[in-house]
Amino acid sequence: MNSSEALNTIHEMLRGFSAALPRLILAFVIAVFFYFLSSAVKAAVRRSTGGDSSHRTLRLAMGRIVQGAIIIIGTLVAAAAAFPGFTPGNLISALGIGGIAIGFAFKDIFENFLAGILILVTRPFRIGDQIIYDRYEGTVEEIQTRATWLKTYDGRRILIPNSELFKNSVTVNTAFDTRRLEYDFKLAPGADIEKAKSAIVAVMNESKEVLPDPQADVIVISFDQSSVILRARWWSKSRTSDVLLGQDRVLTAARAALAKAGVKLPSASSTIVISGDNSANAAKSMPQPALAKDQ
C-alpha cells in the first residue's frame, strides 16, 4: 500500500467518524439522561410509602429493580441511536445459546431473587418476627433479595435462601400478639385431682405473665393405674423472651403451690434387669435420685 492509499483510508475513516459523531453524542446524551432518570425514579420509589419502616426492604428492592430496568432500556435506546441498524432482535440473536447457558447458570440466583420479591410483597413474615424453619429458630433481621437473615437466640446469624422459605413451611411465632402455652403435670397415684387443679389455676390467675382473656384452665388428658396427667393451658405474649420467662415463673409458682397443697408428684425410678443361670429374667423397680437417671 503506497502513501496515497494510506491517506485515502485515513480520510475515509475520519469522514466516517465525523458522520457518526453526532449519533455518538446523541447516544451519550441519551445514556446520561436515562441514568439520571433511573436514579430519580429509584429515589421516588424508596419514598413512596412514607415513613413506614416495615416496607423499607421492599422499597429498596423495588428501587433497584426499577433502576436496573430503566438503565437497560436506556442502553438499548442509546445503542439504536448510535447504530441505526441495531435492534433488540439483533442483541437476542447475538446472545443465542450463550444466553441460555447464562440463564441455567443463574437459575438459583433468579429463583431466590423472585422468591425474595414475593416474600417482600406478600409479607408472610416481617423484619423483627420470630420464626422457625427446619432446625433454625430466631428473629428475622433482614429480608434481602437473595436470602433472609435470621438471628438465633444464642446470638448467631443464619442465612436462609428465600426460595427455601417460600416453598416450605415456616412457623411464625409472632404472627399474632398472643399465643397459648401448655404444660403437663404428672401426679402420683392417689393424688387429689381437684386440689391439684385448684392450686395450678390459682397460680395462673394471680400471675402477671398469664393473660386474663382467654381464661387459663387445667384439664385431665390421660390417666392409668399409676398416674394422672393434667395439662395447664394459658395465654401469654407471643415474643419468645416473654414466653420463656413467663413460663418459668408460672411453673415455679405452680410447683410450690402443689407442694403447699400436699399434692404429690411421682418420684423418679429406674428399672434394673437381673439375669440368672437357672431362672427367668426378673425386673425390679427401685426408687432413684432424679440425677441418677442422667448418669
Disulfide bonds with the S-S distance in Angstrom:
none
